[in-house]
Amino acid sequence: MTLEDLVRLRRARDAMDRDYAEPLDVQALARVALMSPGHFSRSFRAAFGETPYSYLMTRRIERAKALLRRGDLTVTEVCFAVGCTSLGSFSSRFTELVGETPSAYRARAHDEGAAIPACVAKIYTRPIRNADSKRTSRP
């Protein structure tokens, strides 16, 4: 993989970070990276260790956790606010990554993290994929 490929892949990853709530698919992201969809998917996985879809859903769930902690939106409203179009798929993925349903997460008290700066809290509240759940500590 060339340095130019990595720059293009980072551009697509930045688009996912910024536009997570927009309807993004592999074809659109591949256009951002100036690559074919197949080459983009393979290169993204090689560079970042996960598929573009997995990365995007992790960003969406990360944002959903923040919205659910606020408590002023329903689970359905949060689902659509983060760019998901299916409540069932959103709930399944949220439960898979977080370990509890969105409703249970929303209902639980989140006061313990109130005094932690947002930049630090983001690291510790980032959803962990099942394959990574065996890690015993965070960076």
C-alpha positions, 0 to 999 in steps of 0.5 A, spaced: 500 500 500 502 506 498 502 513 502 498 516 497 493 510 498 493 511 505 492 518 505 486 517 500 483 512 505 484 517 511 480 522 507 474 516 507 475 515 514 475 522 516 468 523 512 465 517 516 467 521 522 464 527 520 458 525 516 456 518 520 449 520 520 449 521 512 447 515 508 454 512 506 455 506 503 462 503 500 461 506 493 460 513 496 466 512 500 470 509 495 469 515 491 471 519 496 478 515 496 478 515 489 478 507 488 474 502 486 469 499 491 472 492 492 479 495 492 477 500 497 474 495 502 480 491 501 485 496 502 481 499 508 481 493 512 488 492 511 490 499 513 485 499 519 483 492 521 476 492 520 471 493 514 468 500 512 461 498 515 464 496 521 468 502 522 462 506 520 457 503 525 462 503 531 462 511 530 454 511 529 454 507 536 459 511 539 455 517 538 448 514 540 451 512 546 452 520 547 445 522 545 442 516 550 446 519 556 443 525 555 436 522 556 432 527 552 431 523 545 427 516 545 431 510 542 428 511 535 429 518 535 437 516 536 437 511 531 435 515 526 439 521 528 445 517 528 444 515 520 441 508 522 434 506 518 432 500 521 431 500 529 432 493 529 439 493 526 441 499 530 438 495 537 442 489 535 448 492 533 448 497 539 447 491 544 453 487 540 458 492 541 455 495 548 453 489 551 446 492 553 440 494 549 439 501 547 433 502 552 437 499 558 443 503 557 439 510 556 435 508 563 441 507 567 445 512 571 451 515 567 453 520 573 460 516 574 463 519 568 460 526 569 467 529 572 471 526 566 473 531 561 470 529 554 476 527 550 478 522 556 471 519 556 471 518 549 476 513 549 473 509 555 466 509 552 468 507 545 464 501 543 469 495 543 467 490 537 466 482 540 473 480 537 476 486 541 472 484 548 478 480 550 482 486 551 483 487 559 485 494 558 484 500 554 489 505 551 
